[in-house]
Amino acid sequence: MTELNDHDPHDHQVQPDRGPHLQHQRTLADTPFAGDDGQPDPQIRDLLAAGGADTQGYLRAIAGLCTVRLLVPVVATATVRGRTESGSLAEKELESDKEADMAVVMLQTGDGRTAMVAFTGLDTLTAWNRQARPVPVTLDLAAASARQDGAEALLVDVGSEHPLAIDGQILAELAVGHALVELPDGQFGWAQPARGSAGSER
């Protein structure tokens, strides 16, 4: 386990996006969340609210996200790759689900980076785009999908009061299945989940 503590949360602030686009998604891995009702974990919301205060709060929020399921939005699109004409996914004309492909949503952030989005609950997802379908995943699977599709960041609860951006080395560690954990002394380190645990198989 390696320690991780020298991080500035202001380096990961979510900036306004320059318009969403759609990334063709082959499939997202199956996850053990059958019957999930999409409700957020109140403790995770509290951690996100404190995530922008300082390094401790930021890392604690990510450690918390490692323990819960997230919802990645996918939308129906008539083409393999497409862009919204008006900048709003809800205003894009879509064909029937039977004829349409499903696409993961990517954003271009205010600093020009490409980011994938994920949400802690159905409420924040539908508030952002009510036409999107939720796909439940663990944080490591979301990070791996983001990296695989060329995204430089993962934005959690974008559009909400307390969004969180995950990028750089933290995103890379999550993408290979590592979990951020808080140690007894208040420091943080990376742990490799036990083989076969949810979201850890590669």
Sequence and secondary structure as in RCSB ss.txt:
>XXXX:A:sequence
MTELNDHDPHDHQVQPDRGPHLQHQRTLADTPFAGDDGQPDPQIRDLLAAGGADTQGYLRAIAGLCTVRLLVPVV
ATATVRGRTESGSLAEKELESDKEADMAVVMLQTGDGRTAMVAFTGLDTLTAWNRQARPVPVTLDLAAASARQDG
AEALLVDVGSEHPLAIDGQILAELAVGHALVELPDGQFGWAQPARGSAGSER
>XXXX:A:secstr
  B     GGGG     S EEEEE       S TT      HHHHHHHHTTTT HHHHHHHHHHHTTSEEEEEEE
EESSSSEE SSS GGGS    TTT EEEEEEEE TTS EEEEEBSSHHHHHHH TT EEEEEEHHHHHHHHHHTT
 SEEEESTTSSS EEEEHHHHHHHHTT EEEE TTS EEEE   TTSTTT  
